[in-house]
């Protein structure tokens, strides 16, 4: 998923991350990365939901907390 993301292939990265979450619903980093992809696609509500899900799984995950704050500030 990271390789696809770095290549700008957001849809392939997204599909890979969704598969990863299907295999491991506790994979909080995948929720965070999906949130970033949704932000890049202009899908702010979806991004917020995924950052929140990452924090639900791991409340101490600072990167998701920062990304959620950033997403909430976008008009």
PDB file with SEQRES, HELIX, SHEET and CRYST1 records, atoms N, CA, C and O in Angstrom:
SEQRES   1 A   75  UNK UNK UNK UNK UNK UNK UNK UNK UNK UNK UNK UNK UNK          
SEQRES   2 A   75  UNK UNK UNK UNK UNK UNK UNK UNK UNK UNK UNK UNK UNK          
SEQRES   3 A   75  UNK UNK UNK UNK UNK UNK UNK UNK UNK UNK UNK UNK UNK          
SEQRES   4 A   75  UNK UNK UNK UNK UNK UNK UNK UNK UNK UNK UNK UNK UNK          
SEQRES   5 A   75  UNK UNK UNK UNK UNK UNK UNK UNK UNK UNK UNK UNK UNK          
SEQRES   6 A   75  UNK UNK UNK UNK UNK UNK UNK UNK UNK UNK                      
HELIX    1 AA1 UNK A    2  UNK A    6  1                                   5    
HELIX    2 AA2 UNK A   10  UNK A   23  1                                  14    
HELIX    3 AA3 UNK A   28  UNK A   40  1                                  13    
HELIX    4 AA4 UNK A   44  UNK A   57  1                                  14    
HELIX    5 AA5 UNK A   62  UNK A   73  1                                  12    
CRYST1    1.000    1.000    1.000  90.00  90.00  90.00 P 1           1          
ATOM      1  N   UNK A   1       0.830  -1.192   0.000  1.00  0.00           N  
ATOM      2  CA  UNK A   1       0.000   0.000   0.000  1.00  0.00           C  
ATOM      3  C   UNK A   1       0.873   1.254   0.000  1.00  0.00           C  
ATOM      4  O   UNK A   1       0.567   2.232  -0.682  1.00  0.00           O  
ATOM      5  N   UNK A   2       1.955   1.217   0.766  1.00  0.00           N  
ATOM      6  CA  UNK A   2       2.837   2.380   0.842  1.00  0.00           C  
ATOM      7  C   UNK A   2       3.498   2.645  -0.504  1.00  0.00           C  
ATOM      8  O   UNK A   2       3.629   3.796  -0.919  1.00  0.00           O  
ATOM      9  N   UNK A   3       3.909   1.591  -1.179  1.00  0.00           N  
ATOM     10  CA  UNK A   3       4.546   1.759  -2.484  1.00  0.00           C  
ATOM     11  C   UNK A   3       3.577   2.416  -3.462  1.00  0.00           C  
ATOM     12  O   UNK A   3       3.937   3.369  -4.153  1.00  0.00           O  
ATOM     13  N   UNK A   4       2.334   1.900  -3.520  1.00  0.00           N  
ATOM     14  CA  UNK A   4       1.329   2.489  -4.406  1.00  0.00           C  
ATOM     15  C   UNK A   4       1.101   3.959  -4.049  1.00  0.00           C  
ATOM     16  O   UNK A   4       0.992   4.811  -4.931  1.00  0.00           O  
ATOM     17  N   UNK A   5       1.030   4.245  -2.750  1.00  0.00           N  
ATOM     18  CA  UNK A   5       0.808   5.617  -2.285  1.00  0.00           C  
ATOM     19  C   UNK A   5       1.929   6.533  -2.770  1.00  0.00           C  
ATOM     20  O   UNK A   5       1.667   7.625  -3.274  1.00  0.00           O  
ATOM     21  N   UNK A   6       3.153   6.098  -2.621  1.00  0.00           N  
ATOM     22  CA  UNK A   6       4.303   6.912  -3.037  1.00  0.00           C  
ATOM     23  C   UNK A   6       4.369   7.092  -4.548  1.00  0.00           C  
ATOM     24  O   UNK A   6       4.943   8.063  -5.041  1.00  0.00           O  
ATOM     25  N   UNK A   7       3.782   6.157  -5.276  1.00  0.00           N  
ATOM     26  CA  UNK A   7       3.741   6.259  -6.732  1.00  0.00           C  
ATOM     27  C   UNK A   7       2.554   7.097  -7.205  1.00  0.00           C  
ATOM     28  O   UNK A   7       2.384   7.309  -8.405  1.00  0.00           O  
ATOM     29  N   UNK A   8       1.738   7.571  -6.272  1.00  0.00           N  
ATOM     30  CA  UNK A   8       0.571   8.370  -6.625  1.00  0.00           C  
ATOM     31  C   UNK A   8      -0.622   7.544  -7.064  1.00  0.00           C  
ATOM     32  O   UNK A   8      -1.592   8.082  -7.596  1.00  0.00           O  
ATOM     33  N   UNK A   9      -0.555   6.240  -6.843  1.00  0.00           N  
ATOM     34  CA  UNK A   9      -1.649   5.348  -7.222  1.00  0.00           C  
ATOM     35  C   UNK A   9      -2.573   5.163  -6.009  1.00  0.00           C  
ATOM     36  O   UNK A   9      -2.580   4.123  -5.352  1.00  0.00           O  
ATOM     37  N   UNK A  10      -3.341   6.209  -5.749  1.00  0.00           N  
ATOM     38  CA  UNK A  10      -4.147   6.235  -4.533  1.00  0.00           C  
ATOM     39  C   UNK A  10      -5.211   5.146  -4.499  1.00  0.00           C  
ATOM     40  O   UNK A  10      -5.462   4.564  -3.443  1.00  0.00           O  
ATOM     41  N   UNK A  11      -5.836   4.863  -5.630  1.00  0.00           N  
ATOM     42  CA  UNK A  11      -6.895   3.851  -5.620  1.00  0.00           C  
ATOM     43  C   UNK A  11      -6.327   2.461  -5.327  1.00  0.00           C  
ATOM     44  O   UNK A  11      -6.965   1.673  -4.629  1.00  0.00           O  
ATOM     45  N   UNK A  12      -5.149   2.154  -5.847  1.00  0.00           N  
ATOM     46  CA  UNK A  12      -4.533   0.853  -5.554  1.00  0.00           C  
ATOM     47  C   UNK A  12      -4.080   0.784  -4.098  1.00  0.00           C  
ATOM     48  O   UNK A  12      -4.212  -0.254  -3.448  1.00  0.00           O  
ATOM     49  N   UNK A  13      -3.551   1.883  -3.596  1.00  0.00           N  
ATOM     50  CA  UNK A  13      -3.158   1.933  -2.192  1.00  0.00           C  
ATOM     51  C   UNK A  13      -4.382   1.748  -1.304  1.00  0.00           C  
ATOM     52  O   UNK A  13      -4.345   1.006  -0.322  1.00  0.00           O  
ATOM     53  N   UNK A  14      -5.455   2.425  -1.657  1.00  0.00           N  
ATOM     54  CA  UNK A  14      -6.703   2.328  -0.898  1.00  0.00           C  
ATOM     55  C   UNK A  14      -7.217   0.889  -0.886  1.00  0.00           C  
ATOM     56  O   UNK A  14      -7.596   0.379   0.168  1.00  0.00           O  
ATOM     57  N   UNK A  15      -7.234   0.239  -2.031  1.00  0.00           N  
ATOM     58  CA  UNK A  15      -7.720  -1.141  -2.115  1.00  0.00           C  
ATOM     59  C   UNK A  15      -6.863  -2.074  -1.263  1.00  0.00           C  
ATOM     60  O   UNK A  15      -7.389  -2.956  -0.583  1.00  0.00           O  
ATOM     61  N   UNK A  16      -5.558  -1.882  -1.300  1.00  0.00           N  
ATOM     62  CA  UNK A  16      -4.650  -2.713  -0.504  1.00  0.00           C  
ATOM     63  C   UNK A  16      -4.885  -2.502   0.987  1.00  0.00           C  
ATOM     64  O   UNK A  16      -4.888  -3.459   1.761  1.00  0.00           O  
ATOM     65  N   UNK A  17      -5.081  -1.252   1.387  1.00  0.00           N  
ATOM     66  CA  UNK A  17      -5.330  -0.958   2.803  1.00  0.00           C  
ATOM     67  C   UNK A  17      -6.655  -1.553   3.271  1.00  0.00           C  
ATOM     68  O   UNK A  17      -6.749  -2.060   4.389  1.00  0.00           O  
ATOM     69  N   UNK A  18      -7.666  -1.492   2.429  1.00  0.00           N  
ATOM     70  CA  UNK A  18      -8.959  -2.087   2.791  1.00  0.00           C  
ATOM     71  C   UNK A  18      -8.833  -3.596   2.969  1.00  0.00           C  
ATOM     72  O   UNK A  18      -9.451  -4.172   3.864  1.00  0.00           O  
ATOM     73  N   UNK A  19      -8.035  -4.235   2.121  1.00  0.00           N  
ATOM     74  CA  UNK A  19      -7.787  -5.672   2.276  1.00  0.00           C  
ATOM     75  C   UNK A  19      -7.055  -5.952   3.581  1.00  0.00           C  
ATOM     76  O   UNK A  19      -7.363  -6.920   4.276  1.00  0.00           O  
ATOM     77  N   UNK A  20      -6.091  -5.109   3.910  1.00  0.00           N  
ATOM     78  CA  UNK A  20      -5.331  -5.288   5.151  1.00  0.00           C  
ATOM     79  C   UNK A  20      -6.248  -5.175   6.368  1.00  0.00           C  
ATOM     80  O   UNK A  20      -6.123  -5.951   7.315  1.00  0.00           O  
ATOM     81  N   UNK A  21      -7.156  -4.221   6.345  1.00  0.00           N  
ATOM     82  CA  UNK A  21      -8.094  -4.038   7.459  1.00  0.00           C  
ATOM     83  C   UNK A  21      -9.046  -5.220   7.553  1.00  0.00           C  
ATOM     84  O   UNK A  21      -9.430  -5.636   8.646  1.00  0.00           O  
ATOM     85  N   UNK A  22      -9.422  -5.755   6.398  1.00  0.00           N  
ATOM     86  CA  UNK A  22     -10.293  -6.934   6.394  1.00  0.00           C  
ATOM     87  C   UNK A  22      -9.600  -8.103   7.095  1.00  0.00           C  
ATOM     88  O   UNK A  22     -10.234  -8.858   7.832  1.00  0.00           O  
ATOM     89  N   UNK A  23      -8.305  -8.242   6.861  1.00  0.00           N  
ATOM     90  CA  UNK A  23      -7.534  -9.316   7.494  1.00  0.00           C  
ATOM     91  C   UNK A  23      -7.242  -9.027   8.965  1.00  0.00           C  
ATOM     92  O   UNK A  23      -7.184  -9.942   9.787  1.00  0.00           O  
ATOM     93  N   UNK A  24      -7.059  -7.751   9.287  1.00  0.00           N  
ATOM     94  CA  UNK A  24      -6.727  -7.357  10.663  1.00  0.00           C  
ATOM     95  C   UNK A  24      -7.431  -6.047  11.007  1.00  0.00           C  
ATOM     96  O   UNK A  24      -6.882  -4.971  10.770  1.00  0.00           O  
ATOM     97  N   UNK A  25      -8.640  -6.126  11.563  1.00  0.00           N  
ATOM     98  CA  UNK A  25      -9.404  -4.920  11.894  1.00  0.00           C  
ATOM     99  C   UNK A  25      -8.742  -4.028  12.947  1.00  0.00           C  
ATOM    100  O   UNK A  25      -9.194  -2.906  13.177  1.00  0.00           O  
ATOM    101  N   UNK A  26      -7.686  -4.509  13.579  1.00  0.00           N  
ATOM    102  CA  UNK A  26      -6.972  -3.715  14.584  1.00  0.00           C  
ATOM    103  C   UNK A  26      -5.764  -2.972  13.984  1.00  0.00           C  
ATOM    104  O   UNK A  26      -4.978  -2.377  14.722  1.00  0.00           O  
ATOM    105  N   UNK A  27      -5.620  -3.004  12.685  1.00  0.00           N  
ATOM    106  CA  UNK A  27      -4.475  -2.401  11.996  1.00  0.00           C  
ATOM    107  C   UNK A  27      -4.689  -0.887  11.902  1.00  0.00           C  
ATOM    108  O   UNK A  27      -5.095  -0.362  10.866  1.00  0.00           O  
ATOM    109  N   UNK A  28      -4.407  -0.212  13.000  1.00  0.00           N  
ATOM    110  CA  UNK A  28      -4.720   1.214  13.118  1.00  0.00           C  
ATOM    111  C   UNK A  28      -3.948   2.085  12.126  1.00  0.00           C  
ATOM    112  O   UNK A  28      -4.451   3.125  11.703  1.00  0.00           O  
ATOM    113  N   UNK A  29      -2.740   1.677  11.752  1.00  0.00           N  
ATOM    114  CA  UNK A  29      -1.977   2.455  10.777  1.00  0.00           C  
ATOM    115  C   UNK A  29      -2.678   2.486   9.416  1.00  0.00           C  
ATOM    116  O   UNK A  29      -2.596   3.477   8.691  1.00  0.00           O  
ATOM    117  N   UNK A  30      -3.362   1.402   9.080  1.00  0.00           N  
ATOM    118  CA  UNK A  30      -4.078   1.351   7.805  1.00  0.00           C  
ATOM    119  C   UNK A  30      -5.241   2.339   7.801  1.00  0.00           C  
ATOM    120  O   UNK A  30      -5.491   2.998   6.792  1.00  0.00           O  
ATOM    121  N   UNK A  31      -5.950   2.445   8.918  1.00  0.00           N  
ATOM    122  CA  UNK A  31      -7.034   3.430   9.002  1.00  0.00           C  
ATOM    123  C   UNK A  31      -6.477   4.844   8.824  1.00  0.00           C  
ATOM    124  O   UNK A  31      -7.069   5.673   8.132  1.00  0.00           O  
ATOM    125  N   UNK A  32      -5.351   5.103   9.446  1.00  0.00           N  
ATOM    126  CA  UNK A  32      -4.732   6.420   9.337  1.00  0.00           C  
ATOM    127  C   UNK A  32      -4.333   6.712   7.893  1.00  0.00           C  
ATOM    128  O   UNK A  32      -4.595   7.802   7.384  1.00  0.00           O  
ATOM    129  N   UNK A  33      -3.709   5.758   7.242  1.00  0.00           N  
ATOM    130  CA  UNK A  33      -3.284   5.951   5.851  1.00  0.00           C  
ATOM    131  C   UNK A  33      -4.498   6.160   4.943  1.00  0.00           C  
ATOM    132  O   UNK A  33      -4.459   6.986   4.031  1.00  0.00           O  
ATOM    133  N   UNK A  34      -5.574   5.412   5.195  1.00  0.00           N  
ATOM    134  CA  UNK A  34      -6.801   5.625   4.418  1.00  0.00           C  
ATOM    135  C   UNK A  34      -7.325   7.040   4.626  1.00  0.00           C  
ATOM    136  O   UNK A  34      -7.784   7.685   3.684  1.00  0.00           O  
ATOM    137  N   UNK A  35      -7.255   7.511   5.853  1.00  0.00           N  
ATOM    138  CA  UNK A  35      -7.669   8.884   6.124  1.00  0.00           C  
ATOM    139  C   UNK A  35      -6.874   9.881   5.299  1.00  0.00           C  
ATOM    140  O   UNK A  35      -7.435  10.837   4.764  1.00  0.00           O  
ATOM    141  N   UNK A  36      -5.576   9.661   5.196  1.00  0.00           N  
ATOM    142  CA  UNK A  36      -4.735  10.549   4.390  1.00  0.00           C  
ATOM    143  C   UNK A  36      -5.130  10.506   2.915  1.00  0.00           C  
ATOM    144  O   UNK A  36      -5.172  11.535   2.242  1.00  0.00           O  
ATOM    145  N   UNK A  37      -5.416   9.312   2.428  1.00  0.00           N  
ATOM    146  CA  UNK A  37      -5.838   9.175   1.031  1.00  0.00           C  
ATOM    147  C   UNK A  37      -7.150   9.912   0.803  1.00  0.00           C  
ATOM    148  O   UNK A  37      -7.294  10.643  -0.177  1.00  0.00           O  
ATOM    149  N   UNK A  38      -8.106   9.722   1.707  1.00  0.00           N  
ATOM    150  CA  UNK A  38      -9.389  10.419   1.557  1.00  0.00           C  
ATOM    151  C   UNK A  38      -9.199  11.938   1.596  1.00  0.00           C  
ATOM    152  O   UNK A  38      -9.867  12.659   0.856  1.00  0.00           O  
ATOM    153  N   UNK A  39      -8.307  12.425   2.442  1.00  0.00           N  
ATOM    154  CA  UNK A  39      -8.031  13.871   2.465  1.00  0.00           C  
ATOM    155  C   UNK A  39      -7.504  14.336   1.116  1.00  0.00           C  
ATOM    156  O   UNK A  39      -7.930  15.370   0.602  1.00  0.00           O  
ATOM    157  N   UNK A  40      -6.583  13.579   0.543  1.00  0.00           N  
ATOM    158  CA  UNK A  40      -6.026  13.952  -0.762  1.00  0.00           C  
ATOM    159  C   UNK A  40      -7.087  13.934  -1.854  1.00  0.00           C  
ATOM    160  O   UNK A  40      -6.992  14.675  -2.832  1.00  0.00           O  
ATOM    161  N   UNK A  41      -8.096  13.087  -1.684  1.00  0.00           N  
ATOM    162  CA  UNK A  41      -9.178  12.998  -2.661  1.00  0.00           C  
ATOM    163  C   UNK A  41     -10.277  14.022  -2.392  1.00  0.00           C  
ATOM    164  O   UNK A  41     -11.272  14.068  -3.116  1.00  0.00           O  
ATOM    165  N   UNK A  42     -10.104  14.840  -1.361  1.00  0.00           N  
ATOM    166  CA  UNK A  42     -11.110  15.843  -1.025  1.00  0.00           C  
ATOM    167  C   UNK A  42     -12.319  15.277  -0.310  1.00  0.00           C  
ATOM    168  O   UNK A  42     -13.372  15.914  -0.266  1.00  0.00           O  
ATOM    169  N   UNK A  43     -12.178  14.082   0.250  1.00  0.00           N  
ATOM    170  CA  UNK A  43     -13.283  13.412   0.951  1.00  0.00           C  
ATOM    171  C   UNK A  43     -13.076  13.553   2.461  1.00  0.00           C  
ATOM    172  O   UNK A  43     -12.766  12.587   3.158  1.00  0.00           O  
ATOM    173  N   UNK A  44     -13.254  14.771   2.938  1.00  0.00           N  
ATOM    174  CA  UNK A  44     -12.972  15.096   4.335  1.00  0.00           C  
ATOM    175  C   UNK A  44     -13.778  14.268   5.330  1.00  0.00           C  
ATOM    176  O   UNK A  44     -13.197  13.771   6.295  1.00  0.00           O  
ATOM    177  N   UNK A  45     -15.102  14.092   5.144  1.00  0.00           N  
ATOM    178  CA  UNK A  45     -15.856  13.290   6.127  1.00  0.00           C  
ATOM    179  C   UNK A  45     -15.333  11.857   6.253  1.00  0.00           C  
ATOM    180  O   UNK A  45     -15.251  11.318   7.357  1.00  0.00           O  
ATOM    181  N   UNK A  46     -14.981  11.244   5.122  1.00  0.00           N  
ATOM    182  CA  UNK A  46     -14.445   9.888   5.153  1.00  0.00           C  
ATOM    183  C   UNK A  46     -13.086   9.862   5.849  1.00  0.00           C  
ATOM    184  O   UNK A  46     -12.779   8.937   6.600  1.00  0.00           O  
ATOM    185  N   UNK A  47     -12.283  10.884   5.590  1.00  0.00           N  
ATOM    186  CA  UNK A  47     -10.972  10.974   6.237  1.00  0.00           C  
ATOM    187  C   UNK A  47     -11.134  11.051   7.750  1.00  0.00           C  
ATOM    188  O   UNK A  47     -10.451  10.343   8.490  1.00  0.00           O  
ATOM    189  N   UNK A  48     -12.030  11.903   8.201  1.00  0.00           N  
ATOM    190  CA  UNK A  48     -12.262  12.063   9.639  1.00  0.00           C  
ATOM    191  C   UNK A  48     -12.688  10.744  10.265  1.00  0.00           C  
ATOM    192  O   UNK A  48     -12.199  10.377  11.333  1.00  0.00           O  
ATOM    193  N   UNK A  49     -13.592  10.032   9.611  1.00  0.00           N  
ATOM    194  CA  UNK A  49     -14.048   8.739  10.142  1.00  0.00           C  
ATOM    195  C   UNK A  49     -12.894   7.754  10.283  1.00  0.00           C  
ATOM    196  O   UNK A  49     -12.825   7.016  11.266  1.00  0.00           O  
ATOM    197  N   UNK A  50     -11.998   7.738   9.320  1.00  0.00           N  
ATOM    198  CA  UNK A  50     -10.879   6.792   9.377  1.00  0.00           C  
ATOM    199  C   UNK A  50      -9.847   7.188  10.429  1.00  0.00           C  
ATOM    200  O   UNK A  50      -9.278   6.318  11.089  1.00  0.00           O  
ATOM    201  N   UNK A  51      -9.599   8.472  10.593  1.00  0.00           N  
ATOM    202  CA  UNK A  51      -8.703   8.902  11.672  1.00  0.00           C  
ATOM    203  C   UNK A  51      -9.312   8.543  13.027  1.00  0.00           C  
ATOM    204  O   UNK A  51      -8.610   8.094  13.933  1.00  0.00           O  
ATOM    205  N   UNK A  52     -10.621   8.744  13.156  1.00  0.00           N  
ATOM    206  CA  UNK A  52     -11.302   8.390  14.406  1.00  0.00           C  
ATOM    207  C   UNK A  52     -11.230   6.889  14.657  1.00  0.00           C  
ATOM    208  O   UNK A  52     -11.053   6.458  15.797  1.00  0.00           O  
ATOM    209  N   UNK A  53     -11.365   6.094  13.605  1.00  0.00           N  
ATOM    210  CA  UNK A  53     -11.278   4.642  13.763  1.00  0.00           C  
ATOM    211  C   UNK A  53      -9.877   4.230  14.209  1.00  0.00           C  
ATOM    212  O   UNK A  53      -9.727   3.346  15.053  1.00  0.00           O  
ATOM    213  N   UNK A  54      -8.863   4.862  13.648  1.00  0.00           N  
ATOM    214  CA  UNK A  54      -7.487   4.573  14.077  1.00  0.00           C  
ATOM    215  C   UNK A  54      -7.328   4.859  15.564  1.00  0.00           C  
ATOM    216  O   UNK A  54      -6.674   4.102  16.281  1.00  0.00           O  
ATOM    217  N   UNK A  55      -7.922   5.948  16.023  1.00  0.00           N  
ATOM    218  CA  UNK A  55      -7.828   6.314  17.440  1.00  0.00           C  
ATOM    219  C   UNK A  55      -8.689   5.420  18.325  1.00  0.00           C  
ATOM    220  O   UNK A  55      -8.376   5.210  19.497  1.00  0.00           O  
ATOM    221  N   UNK A  56      -9.762   4.903  17.767  1.00  0.00           N  
ATOM    222  CA  UNK A  56     -10.590   3.959  18.529  1.00  0.00           C  
ATOM    223  C   UNK A  56      -9.789   2.685  18.808  1.00  0.00           C  
ATOM    224  O   UNK A  56      -9.845   2.133  19.907  1.00  0.00           O  
ATOM    225  N   UNK A  57      -9.052   2.230  17.809  1.00  0.00           N  
ATOM    226  CA  UNK A  57      -8.241   1.021  17.957  1.00  0.00           C  
ATOM    227  C   UNK A  57      -7.026   1.293  18.845  1.00  0.00           C  
ATOM    228  O   UNK A  57      -6.663   0.472  19.687  1.00  0.00           O  
ATOM    229  N   UNK A  58      -6.408   2.451  18.646  1.00  0.00           N  
ATOM    230  CA  UNK A  58      -5.218   2.806  19.430  1.00  0.00           C  
ATOM    231  C   UNK A  58      -5.319   4.274  19.854  1.00  0.00           C  
ATOM    232  O   UNK A  58      -4.880   5.160  19.121  1.00  0.00           O  
ATOM    233  N   UNK A  59      -5.890   4.533  21.020  1.00  0.00           N  
ATOM    234  CA  UNK A  59      -6.080   5.912  21.481  1.00  0.00           C  
ATOM    235  C   UNK A  59      -4.784   6.707  21.651  1.00  0.00           C  
ATOM    236  O   UNK A  59      -4.824   7.935  21.718  1.00  0.00           O  
ATOM    237  N   UNK A  60      -3.654   6.036  21.720  1.00  0.00           N  
ATOM    238  CA  UNK A  60      -2.370   6.718  21.905  1.00  0.00           C  
ATOM    239  C   UNK A  60      -1.641   7.018  20.594  1.00  0.00           C  
ATOM    240  O   UNK A  60      -0.502   7.485  20.616  1.00  0.00           O  
ATOM    241  N   UNK A  61      -2.278   6.758  19.466  1.00  0.00           N  
ATOM    242  CA  UNK A  61      -1.625   6.939  18.170  1.00  0.00           C  
ATOM    243  C   UNK A  61      -1.624   8.428  17.791  1.00  0.00           C  
ATOM    244  O   UNK A  61      -2.602   8.952  17.257  1.00  0.00           O  
ATOM    245  N   UNK A  62      -0.515   9.080  18.081  1.00  0.00           N  
ATOM    246  CA  UNK A  62      -0.403  10.531  17.913  1.00  0.00           C  
ATOM    247  C   UNK A  62      -0.556  10.982  16.462  1.00  0.00           C  
ATOM    248  O   UNK A  62      -1.143  12.034  16.209  1.00  0.00           O  
ATOM    249  N   UNK A  63      -0.048  10.218  15.518  1.00  0.00           N  
ATOM    250  CA  UNK A  63      -0.141  10.630  14.116  1.00  0.00           C  
ATOM    251  C   UNK A  63      -1.598  10.750  13.679  1.00  0.00           C  
ATOM    252  O   UNK A  63      -1.961  11.692  12.976  1.00  0.00           O  
ATOM    253  N   UNK A  64      -2.427   9.802  14.091  1.00  0.00           N  
ATOM    254  CA  UNK A  64      -3.849   9.879  13.751  1.00  0.00           C  
ATOM    255  C   UNK A  64      -4.495  11.075  14.446  1.00  0.00           C  
ATOM    256  O   UNK A  64      -5.355  11.739  13.866  1.00  0.00           O  
ATOM    257  N   UNK A  65      -4.092  11.349  15.669  1.00  0.00           N  
ATOM    258  CA  UNK A  65      -4.631  12.506  16.398  1.00  0.00           C  
ATOM    259  C   UNK A  65      -4.278  13.808  15.664  1.00  0.00           C  
ATOM    260  O   UNK A  65      -5.123  14.691  15.518  1.00  0.00           O  
ATOM    261  N   UNK A  66      -3.036  13.920  15.210  1.00  0.00           N  
ATOM    262  CA  UNK A  66      -2.619  15.108  14.458  1.00  0.00           C  
ATOM    263  C   UNK A  66      -3.362  15.220  13.128  1.00  0.00           C  
ATOM    264  O   UNK A  66      -3.799  16.302  12.739  1.00  0.00           O  
ATOM    265  N   UNK A  67      -3.497  14.092  12.440  1.00  0.00           N  
ATOM    266  CA  UNK A  67      -4.203  14.108  11.158  1.00  0.00           C  
ATOM    267  C   UNK A  67      -5.678  14.446  11.335  1.00  0.00           C  
ATOM    268  O   UNK A  67      -6.258  15.156  10.513  1.00  0.00           O  
ATOM    269  N   UNK A  68      -6.282  13.943  12.399  1.00  0.00           N  
ATOM    270  CA  UNK A  68      -7.680  14.272  12.680  1.00  0.00           C  
ATOM    271  C   UNK A  68      -7.822  15.768  12.946  1.00  0.00           C  
ATOM    272  O   UNK A  68      -8.741  16.406  12.434  1.00  0.00           O  
ATOM    273  N   UNK A  69      -6.932  16.317  13.729  1.00  0.00           N  
ATOM    274  CA  UNK A  69      -6.972  17.757  14.012  1.00  0.00           C  
ATOM    275  C   UNK A  69      -6.843  18.563  12.725  1.00  0.00           C  
ATOM    276  O   UNK A  69      -7.566  19.537  12.516  1.00  0.00           O  
ATOM    277  N   UNK A  70      -5.932  18.155  11.880  1.00  0.00           N  
ATOM    278  CA  UNK A  70      -5.740  18.837  10.602  1.00  0.00           C  
ATOM    279  C   UNK A  70      -7.001  18.761   9.739  1.00  0.00           C  
ATOM    280  O   UNK A  70      -7.413  19.751   9.135  1.00  0.00           O  
ATOM    281  N   UNK A  71      -7.600  17.582   9.691  1.00  0.00           N  
ATOM    282  CA  UNK A  71      -8.807  17.399   8.879  1.00  0.00           C  
ATOM    283  C   UNK A  71      -9.968  18.234   9.413  1.00  0.00           C  
ATOM    284  O   UNK A  71     -10.774  18.752   8.641  1.00  0.00           O  
ATOM    285  N   UNK A  72     -10.047  18.362  10.723  1.00  0.00           N  
ATOM    286  CA  UNK A  72     -11.138  19.127  11.328  1.00  0.00           C  
ATOM    287  C   UNK A  72     -10.997  20.625  11.037  1.00  0.00           C  
ATOM    288  O   UNK A  72     -11.990  21.353  11.041  1.00  0.00           O  
ATOM    289  N   UNK A  73      -9.782  21.083  10.790  1.00  0.00           N  
ATOM    290  CA  UNK A  73      -9.547  22.504  10.526  1.00  0.00           C  
ATOM    291  C   UNK A  73      -9.801  22.896   9.075  1.00  0.00           C  
ATOM    292  O   UNK A  73      -9.911  24.081   8.761  1.00  0.00           O  
ATOM    293  N   UNK A  74      -9.892  21.916   8.200  1.00  0.00           N  
ATOM    294  CA  UNK A  74     -10.130  22.203   6.783  1.00  0.00           C  
ATOM    295  C   UNK A  74     -11.586  22.632   6.625  1.00  0.00           C  
ATOM    296  O   UNK A  74     -12.493  21.932   7.076  1.00  0.00           O  
ATOM    297  N   UNK A  75     -11.813  23.783   5.984  1.00  0.00           N  
ATOM    298  CA  UNK A  75     -13.207  24.259   5.822  1.00  0.00           C  
ATOM    299  C   UNK A  75     -14.003  23.411   4.850  1.00  0.00           C  
ATOM    300  O   UNK A  75     -15.180  23.683   4.612  1.00  0.00           O  
TER     301      UNK A  75                                                      
END                                                                             
